[in-house]
Amino acid sequence: MTPSELLLEGVELMLFGLGSVFVFLVLLIVCIRLMSSVIGRFDSAPLAQPASVKPAAVAAEMDADLFAAIQAAIHQHRARRG
């Protein structure tokens, strides 16, 4: 084979590979959109409602408990490390 024939065969193989990848990706996008629409039709769960605002006292108490837990975890970690 001459170098020009080898080059043409390489280009042909490259185009075939790129084309097959492009077709696969297009089919993947179509399938994902189709599944999304099917799931959207049959999904009867209501959309999540925003959580209600907690009173400041409850939030402060939770923050204090969380802060104490974090401090205990840090203390335990440092004690193990030595």
The first five atom37 places (N, CA, C, CB, O) and aatype in JSON, in Angstrom:
{
  "aatype": [12, 16, 14, 15, 6, 10, 10, 10, 6, 7, 19, 6, 10, 12, 10, 13, 7, 10, 7, 15, 19, 13, 19, 13, 10, 19, 10, 10, 9, 19, 4, 9, 1, 10, 12, 15, 15, 19, 9, 7, 1, 13, 3, 15, 0, 14, 10, 0, 5, 14, 0, 15, 19, 11, 14, 0, 0, 19, 0, 0, 6, 12, 3, 0, 3, 10, 13, 0, 0, 9, 5, 0, 0, 9, 8, 5, 8, 1, 0, 1, 1, 7],
  "atom_mask": [
    [1, 1, 1, 1, 1],
    [1, 1, 1, 1, 1],
    [1, 1, 1, 1, 1],
    [1, 1, 1, 1, 1],
    [1, 1, 1, 1, 1],
    [1, 1, 1, 1, 1],
    [1, 1, 1, 1, 1],
    [1, 1, 1, 1, 1],
    [1, 1, 1, 1, 1],
    [1, 1, 1, 0, 1],
    [1, 1, 1, 1, 1],
    [1, 1, 1, 1, 1],
    [1, 1, 1, 1, 1],
    [1, 1, 1, 1, 1],
    [1, 1, 1, 1, 1],
    [1, 1, 1, 1, 1],
    [1, 1, 1, 0, 1],
    [1, 1, 1, 1, 1],
    [1, 1, 1, 0, 1],
    [1, 1, 1, 1, 1],
    [1, 1, 1, 1, 1],
    [1, 1, 1, 1, 1],
    [1, 1, 1, 1, 1],
    [1, 1, 1, 1, 1],
    [1, 1, 1, 1, 1],
    [1, 1, 1, 1, 1],
    [1, 1, 1, 1, 1],
    [1, 1, 1, 1, 1],
    [1, 1, 1, 1, 1],
    [1, 1, 1, 1, 1],
    [1, 1, 1, 1, 1],
    [1, 1, 1, 1, 1],
    [1, 1, 1, 1, 1],
    [1, 1, 1, 1, 1],
    [1, 1, 1, 1, 1],
    [1, 1, 1, 1, 1],
    [1, 1, 1, 1, 1],
    [1, 1, 1, 1, 1],
    [1, 1, 1, 1, 1],
    [1, 1, 1, 0, 1],
    [1, 1, 1, 1, 1],
    [1, 1, 1, 1, 1],
    [1, 1, 1, 1, 1],
    [1, 1, 1, 1, 1],
    [1, 1, 1, 1, 1],
    [1, 1, 1, 1, 1],
    [1, 1, 1, 1, 1],
    [1, 1, 1, 1, 1],
    [1, 1, 1, 1, 1],
    [1, 1, 1, 1, 1],
    [1, 1, 1, 1, 1],
    [1, 1, 1, 1, 1],
    [1, 1, 1, 1, 1],
    [1, 1, 1, 1, 1],
    [1, 1, 1, 1, 1],
    [1, 1, 1, 1, 1],
    [1, 1, 1, 1, 1],
    [1, 1, 1, 1, 1],
    [1, 1, 1, 1, 1],
    [1, 1, 1, 1, 1],
    [1, 1, 1, 1, 1],
    [1, 1, 1, 1, 1],
    [1, 1, 1, 1, 1],
    [1, 1, 1, 1, 1],
    [1, 1, 1, 1, 1],
    [1, 1, 1, 1, 1],
    [1, 1, 1, 1, 1],
    [1, 1, 1, 1, 1],
    [1, 1, 1, 1, 1],
    [1, 1, 1, 1, 1],
    [1, 1, 1, 1, 1],
    [1, 1, 1, 1, 1],
    [1, 1, 1, 1, 1],
    [1, 1, 1, 1, 1],
    [1, 1, 1, 1, 1],
    [1, 1, 1, 1, 1],
    [1, 1, 1, 1, 1],
    [1, 1, 1, 1, 1],
    [1, 1, 1, 1, 1],
    [1, 1, 1, 1, 1],
    [1, 1, 1, 1, 1],
    [1, 1, 1, 0, 1]
  ],
  "atom_positions": [
    [[0.84, -1.19, 0.0], [0.0, 0.0, 0.0], [0.88, 1.25, 0.0], [-0.95, 0.0, 1.22], [1.93, 1.3, 0.63]],
    [[0.42, 2.21, -0.7], [1.16, 3.47, -0.76], [0.77, 4.32, 0.45], [0.87, 4.23, -2.09], [-0.26, 4.09, 1.07]],
    [[1.6, 5.28, 0.77], [1.29, 6.14, 1.92], [-0.03, 6.89, 1.77], [2.41, 7.13, 2.12], [-0.73, 7.12, 2.76]],
    [[-0.37, 7.27, 0.54], [-1.63, 8.0, 0.36], [-2.83, 7.08, 0.62], [-1.7, 8.59, -1.06], [-3.83, 7.52, 1.18]],
    [[-2.73, 5.8, 0.22], [-3.81, 4.85, 0.51], [-3.95, 4.61, 2.0], [-3.56, 3.53, -0.21], [-5.07, 4.53, 2.52]],
    [[-2.81, 4.5, 2.69], [-2.85, 4.32, 4.14], [-3.49, 5.53, 4.82], [-1.43, 4.09, 4.68], [-4.25, 5.39, 5.78]],
    [[-3.16, 6.71, 4.33], [-3.72, 7.93, 4.91], [-5.22, 7.99, 4.69], [-3.04, 9.17, 4.31], [-5.97, 8.35, 5.6]],
    [[-5.67, 7.65, 3.5], [-7.1, 7.64, 3.21], [-7.83, 6.6, 4.05], [-7.35, 7.38, 1.72], [-8.95, 6.84, 4.5]],
    [[-7.23, 5.44, 4.25], [-7.84, 4.41, 5.07], [-7.91, 4.86, 6.53], [-7.06, 3.09, 4.96], [-8.89, 4.58, 7.22]],
    [[-6.9, 5.55, 7.0], [-6.91, 6.09, 8.36], [-7.99, 7.14, 8.55], [0.0, 0.0, 0.0], [-8.67, 7.15, 9.57]],
    [[-8.14, 8.02, 7.57], [-9.18, 9.05, 7.64], [-10.57, 8.4, 7.61], [-9.04, 10.05, 6.46], [-11.47, 8.81, 8.35]],
    [[-10.73, 7.38, 6.76], [-12.01, 6.67, 6.69], [-12.34, 6.01, 8.02], [-11.97, 5.62, 5.57], [-13.48, 6.07, 8.49]],
    [[-11.36, 5.37, 8.62], [-11.56, 4.73, 9.93], [-11.88, 5.76, 11.01], [-10.32, 3.92, 10.32], [-12.73, 5.52, 11.86]],
    [[-11.21, 6.91, 10.97], [-11.46, 7.97, 11.94], [-12.89, 8.5, 11.8], [-10.45, 9.11, 11.76], [-13.59, 8.68, 12.8]],
    [[-13.32, 8.74, 10.56], [-14.68, 9.24, 10.33], [-15.73, 8.22, 10.76], [-14.87, 9.61, 8.86], [-16.76, 8.59, 11.31]],
    [[-15.47, 6.95, 10.5], [-16.39, 5.91, 10.94], [-16.49, 5.88, 12.47], [-15.94, 4.53, 10.4], [-17.59, 5.76, 13.02]],
    [[-15.37, 5.99, 13.15], [-15.36, 6.0, 14.62], [-16.07, 7.21, 15.18], [0.0, 0.0, 0.0], [-16.89, 7.09, 16.1]],
    [[-15.77, 8.39, 14.64], [-16.42, 9.61, 15.1], [-17.92, 9.59, 14.83], [-15.8, 10.83, 14.44], [-18.71, 10.04, 15.66]],
    [[-18.3, 9.05, 13.68], [-19.72, 8.96, 13.35], [-20.46, 8.02, 14.27], [0.0, 0.0, 0.0], [-21.58, 8.32, 14.7]],
    [[-19.85, 6.89, 14.59], [-20.52, 5.94, 15.47], [-20.66, 6.51, 16.88], [-19.76, 4.61, 15.52], [-21.69, 6.3, 17.53]],
    [[-19.67, 7.22, 17.36], [-19.77, 7.86, 18.68], [-20.85, 8.93, 18.67], [-18.4, 8.47, 19.1], [-21.61, 9.05, 19.63]],
    [[-20.92, 9.72, 17.61], [-21.94, 10.76, 17.51], [-23.34, 10.16, 17.51], [-21.72, 11.61, 16.25], [-24.23, 10.65, 18.2]],
    [[-23.54, 9.1, 16.73], [-24.84, 8.45, 16.68], [-25.2, 7.87, 18.04], [-24.86, 7.33, 15.61], [-26.34, 8.0, 18.48]],
    [[-24.25, 7.25, 18.72], [-24.51, 6.71, 20.05], [-24.91, 7.79, 21.02], [-23.28, 5.98, 20.57], [-25.86, 7.61, 21.78]],
    [[-24.23, 8.91, 21.02], [-24.55, 10.0, 21.94], [-25.92, 10.61, 21.64], [-23.49, 11.08, 21.87], [-26.66, 10.94, 22.57]],
    [[-26.27, 10.74, 20.38], [-27.59, 11.26, 20.01], [-28.67, 10.3, 20.5], [-27.7, 11.46, 18.48], [-29.67, 10.74, 21.07]],
    [[-28.48, 8.99, 20.29], [-29.44, 8.0, 20.78], [-29.55, 8.03, 22.31], [-29.05, 6.61, 20.32], [-30.64, 7.87, 22.86]],
    [[-28.44, 8.23, 22.98], [-28.44, 8.31, 24.44], [-29.25, 9.51, 24.92], [-27.01, 8.39, 24.98], [-30.03, 9.39, 25.87]],
    [[-29.09, 10.65, 24.28], [-29.84, 11.85, 24.65], [-31.32, 11.64, 24.4], [-29.33, 13.07, 23.86], [-32.15, 12.03, 25.22]],
    [[-31.66, 11.04, 23.26], [-33.08, 10.78, 22.96], [-33.68, 9.84, 24.0], [-33.23, 10.18, 21.54], [-34.79, 10.08, 24.47]],
    [[-32.97, 8.79, 24.36], [-33.49, 7.84, 25.35], [-33.66, 8.5, 26.72], [-32.54, 6.63, 25.48], [-34.65, 8.25, 27.4]],
    [[-32.72, 9.34, 27.12], [-32.83, 10.01, 28.41], [-34.02, 10.96, 28.43], [-31.53, 10.78, 28.73], [-34.75, 11.0, 29.42]],
    [[-34.22, 11.71, 27.36], [-35.38, 12.61, 27.31], [-36.69, 11.84, 27.29], [-35.29, 13.51, 26.07], [-37.66, 12.26, 27.91]],
    [[-36.72, 10.72, 26.58], [-37.93, 9.9, 26.53], [-38.24, 9.33, 27.92], [-37.76, 8.76, 25.51], [-39.39, 9.36, 28.36]],
    [[-37.22, 8.81, 28.59], [-37.44, 8.28, 29.94], [-37.88, 9.38, 30.89], [-36.18, 7.61, 30.46], [-38.73, 9.14, 31.76]],
    [[-37.33, 10.56, 30.75], [-37.71, 11.67, 31.61], [-39.18, 12.04, 31.42], [-36.82, 12.89, 31.33], [-39.89, 12.31, 32.38]],
    [[-39.62, 12.05, 30.18], [-41.02, 12.4, 29.94], [-41.96, 11.3, 30.44], [-41.26, 12.64, 28.44], [-43.03, 11.59, 30.97]],
    [[-41.57, 10.04, 30.28], [-42.4, 8.93, 30.77], [-42.48, 8.96, 32.29], [-41.84, 7.56, 30.29], [-43.56, 8.8, 32.86]],
    [[-41.37, 9.17, 32.94], [-41.36, 9.23, 34.41], [-42.15, 10.45, 34.88], [-39.91, 9.28, 34.95], [-42.85, 10.37, 35.89]],
    [[-42.05, 11.56, 34.18], [-42.81, 12.76, 34.54], [-44.31, 12.56, 34.46], [0.0, 0.0, 0.0], [-45.05, 13.12, 35.25]],
    [[-44.76, 11.76, 33.5], [-46.2, 11.5, 33.37], [-46.72, 10.61, 34.48], [-46.49, 10.86, 32.03], [-47.81, 10.85, 35.01]],
    [[-45.97, 9.58, 34.84], [-46.44, 8.61, 35.81], [-46.08, 8.96, 37.25], [-45.9, 7.26, 35.48], [-46.55, 8.31, 38.18]],
    [[-45.27, 9.95, 37.44], [-44.88, 10.36, 38.79], [-45.98, 11.21, 39.38], [-43.53, 11.13, 38.78], [-46.24, 12.32, 38.91]],
    [[-46.64, 10.71, 40.41], [-47.75, 11.45, 41.01], [-47.35, 12.12, 42.32], [-48.92, 10.52, 41.25], [-48.2, 12.72, 42.98]],
    [[-46.1, 12.03, 42.7], [-45.65, 12.65, 43.94], [-45.67, 14.17, 43.78], [-44.23, 12.16, 44.34], [-45.2, 14.69, 42.77]],
    [[-46.21, 14.88, 44.77], [-46.21, 16.34, 44.68], [-44.79, 16.89, 44.84], [-47.14, 16.95, 45.75], [-43.91, 16.24, 45.42]],
    [[-44.61, 18.07, 44.34], [-43.3, 18.71, 44.47], [-43.05, 19.05, 45.92], [-43.22, 19.96, 43.59], [-43.97, 19.33, 46.68]],
    [[-41.78, 19.02, 46.3], [-41.41, 19.29, 47.69], [-41.73, 20.75, 48.03], [-39.91, 18.99, 47.92], [-41.41, 21.67, 47.28]],
    [[-42.38, 20.93, 49.17], [-42.7, 22.26, 49.64], [-41.53, 22.79, 50.47], [-44.02, 22.25, 50.48], [-40.85, 22.0, 51.13]],
    [[-41.29, 24.08, 50.45], [-40.2, 24.62, 51.24], [-40.46, 24.39, 52.73], [-40.01, 26.12, 50.95], [-41.6, 24.47, 53.19]],
    [[-39.4, 24.12, 53.45], [-39.53, 23.86, 54.88], [-39.95, 25.13, 55.6], [-38.19, 23.32, 55.47], [-39.59, 26.24, 55.22]],
    [[-40.73, 24.94, 56.65], [-41.17, 26.1, 57.42], [-40.0, 26.67, 58.22], [-42.35, 25.73, 58.37], [-39.07, 25.94, 58.58]],
    [[-40.05, 27.93, 58.49], [-38.99, 28.6, 59.22], [-39.09, 28.22, 60.69], [-39.06, 30.15, 59.03], [-40.16, 28.31, 61.29]],
    [[-37.97, 27.8, 61.26], [-37.95, 27.4, 62.66], [-37.83, 28.64, 63.55], [-36.79, 26.41, 62.94], [-37.18, 29.61, 63.17]],
    [[-38.45, 28.59, 64.7], [-38.26, 29.71, 65.65], [-36.8, 29.83, 66.05], [-39.15, 29.51, 66.91], [-36.04, 28.86, 66.01]],
    [[-36.42, 31.02, 66.42], [-35.02, 31.3, 66.75], [-34.56, 30.49, 67.96], [-34.82, 32.78, 67.01], [-33.4, 30.08, 68.0]],
    [[-35.43, 30.27, 68.94], [-35.03, 29.53, 70.14], [-34.69, 28.08, 69.79], [-36.14, 29.58, 71.21], [-33.71, 27.53, 70.3]],
    [[-35.49, 27.46, 68.94], [-35.24, 26.07, 68.55], [-33.96, 26.0, 67.74], [-36.44, 25.49, 67.75], [-33.16, 25.09, 67.93]],
    [[-33.77, 26.94, 66.84], [-32.56, 26.96, 66.02], [-31.33, 27.17, 66.9], [-32.65, 28.05, 64.96], [-30.3, 26.54, 66.66]],
    [[-31.4, 28.04, 67.89], [-30.27, 28.28, 68.78], [-29.96, 27.04, 69.6], [-30.56, 29.48, 69.7], [-28.79, 26.73, 69.82]],
    [[-31.0, 26.33, 70.06], [-30.79, 25.12, 70.85], [-30.12, 24.04, 69.99], [-32.13, 24.6, 71.43], [-29.22, 23.35, 70.45]],
    [[-30.58, 23.93, 68.76], [-29.97, 22.94, 67.87], [-28.54, 23.32, 67.56], [-30.78, 22.81, 66.57], [-27.66, 22.46, 67.47]],
    [[-28.29, 24.6, 67.39], [-26.93, 25.05, 67.12], [-26.02, 24.76, 68.31], [-26.91, 26.55, 66.8], [-24.87, 24.36, 68.12]],
    [[-26.52, 24.94, 69.52], [-25.72, 24.68, 70.72], [-25.41, 23.19, 70.81], [-26.46, 25.15, 71.99], [-24.28, 22.81, 71.12]],
    [[-26.4, 22.33, 70.54], [-26.17, 20.89, 70.57], [-25.18, 20.48, 69.49], [-27.49, 20.14, 70.4], [-24.29, 19.66, 69.73]],
    [[-25.33, 21.03, 68.32], [-24.43, 20.72, 67.22], [-23.01, 21.19, 67.54], [-24.92, 21.37, 65.93], [-22.05, 20.47, 67.27]],
    [[-22.89, 22.36, 68.1], [-21.59, 22.89, 68.47], [-20.92, 22.0, 69.51], [-21.73, 24.33, 69.01], [-19.72, 21.73, 69.42]],
    [[-21.68, 21.54, 70.5], [-21.12, 20.65, 71.53], [-20.68, 19.32, 70.92], [-22.16, 20.4, 72.64], [-19.64, 18.79, 71.29]],
    [[-21.45, 18.79, 70.0], [-21.09, 17.53, 69.36], [-19.82, 17.69, 68.53], [-22.24, 17.03, 68.48], [-18.96, 16.8, 68.53]],
    [[-19.7, 18.81, 67.84], [-18.5, 19.05, 67.03], [-17.28, 19.19, 67.93], [-18.67, 20.31, 66.16], [-16.21, 18.66, 67.63]],
    [[-17.43, 19.91, 69.04], [-16.32, 20.06, 69.97], [-15.89, 18.72, 70.54], [-16.7, 21.0, 71.11], [-14.69, 18.45, 70.65]],
    [[-16.85, 17.87, 70.89], [-16.52, 16.55, 71.44], [-15.79, 15.71, 70.4], [-17.79, 15.83, 71.93], [-14.84, 15.0, 70.73]],
    [[-16.23, 15.78, 69.15], [-15.59, 15.01, 68.09], [-14.16, 15.48, 67.85], [-16.39, 15.11, 66.79], [-13.26, 14.66, 67.65]],
    [[-13.94, 16.78, 67.88], [-12.58, 17.32, 67.69], [-11.69, 16.91, 68.85], [-12.61, 18.86, 67.56], [-10.54, 16.52, 68.65]],
    [[-12.22, 16.99, 70.06], [-11.45, 16.6, 71.24], [-11.06, 15.12, 71.17], [-12.25, 16.89, 72.53], [-9.92, 14.76, 71.47]],
    [[-12.01, 14.27, 70.77], [-11.75, 12.84, 70.67], [-10.7, 12.56, 69.58], [-13.07, 12.08, 70.37], [-9.83, 11.71, 69.76]],
    [[-10.8, 13.26, 68.46], [-9.83, 13.07, 67.39], [-8.44, 13.47, 67.81], [-10.25, 13.86, 66.16], [-7.47, 12.77, 67.53]],
    [[-8.33, 14.6, 68.47], [-7.0, 15.05, 68.93], [-6.43, 14.14, 69.99], [-7.08, 16.47, 69.47], [-5.22, 13.92, 70.05]],
    [[-7.3, 13.6, 70.84], [-6.83, 12.68, 71.89], [-6.29, 11.4, 71.27], [-7.96, 12.35, 72.89], [-5.31, 10.84, 71.77]],
    [[-6.9, 10.92, 70.22], [-6.42, 9.7, 69.57], [-5.11, 9.93, 68.82], [-7.47, 9.18, 68.61], [-4.25, 9.05, 68.78]],
    [[-4.96, 11.11, 68.24], [-3.74, 11.4, 67.47], [-2.53, 11.53, 68.37], [-3.92, 12.68, 66.65], [-1.41, 11.21, 67.98]],
    [[-2.76, 12.0, 69.57], [-1.66, 12.11, 70.51], [-1.02, 13.39, 70.54], [0.0, 0.0, 0.0], [-0.08, 13.6, 71.3]]
  ]
}
